[in-house]
Amino acid sequence: MKQQHTLTFRISSIIGMLLFCVFVNAQNDSIAEAADDSSKIKLKYGLRVGGDIGKLIRTSFDDDYTGFEVMADYRLKEKLYIAGELGFEEKNTVNDYLNITTKGSYIKGGIDYNMYQNWLDMDNMIYAGFRVGASTFSHDLNSFTVYSTDQYWTPQITSDTKQEFTGLTAFWAEIMLGLKAEILNNLYLGLNVQLKFSASQTVPNNFDNVYIPGFGKTYDSSRIGAGYSYFLAYRIPLYKKVK
């Protein structure tokens, strides 16, 4: 009888230990599952649209400049975006020998690649970008002076007769570095700098293009230009993907 009680006790102990192990394993599984669920990050996908506030501020304070630009990007993959800009500029260039008004529109398209590793559900960017740009524009030559090195025999010639040059075009490529920071939910503040390389341009008779909308100021015979922008943009959220 004593042996039977001992055997029964041992069996009960083994069953109790098994139940305890099952309970502990179940608890660990539920904790791991909860941890896995909490560690899943959902990335926002949608169309981000904004405007260049730098050009608007310059328009307000610079009497010789008027311009605006809208920008947009769309996320293709976790770090890859398609992006583009569309804008208009009018610039009056005045120096000792030339008074000319340039105006026209431009479009740029390309990609941005985010080099920044976000924490948790943050959605900021430090990015490198590439664009191909095209512009159509015109010049109003308001006045000019032809400089003469020998002013005793050949005096300088000045003309105030307005001349118009239309149907001009330019094409270029540019690389950029920039950042975009989410300051509120789906609202972004950003800036970038651009290095531009002229591919081709229509040159008027008797003088060179001094300013090209979208490309910016030209530097004599150099094909290199530069620019910058800072902007405010809003992302229209369409869907999310688990990272």
Buried (B, 14 or more C-beta within 10 A) or exposed (E): EEEEEEEEEEEEEEEEEEEEEEEEEEEEEEEEEEEEEEEEBEBBBBEBBBBBBBBBEBBEEEEEBBBBBBBBBBBEEEBEBEBBBBBBBBBBBEEEEBBBBBBBBBBBBBBBEBEBEBEEEEBBBEBBBBBBBBBBBBBBBBBBBEEEEEEEEEEEEEEEEEBEBEEBEBBBBBBBBBBBBBEEEBBBBBBBEBEBEBEEBEEBEEBEBBBBBBBBEBEEEEEEBEBEBBBBBBBEEEEEEEE
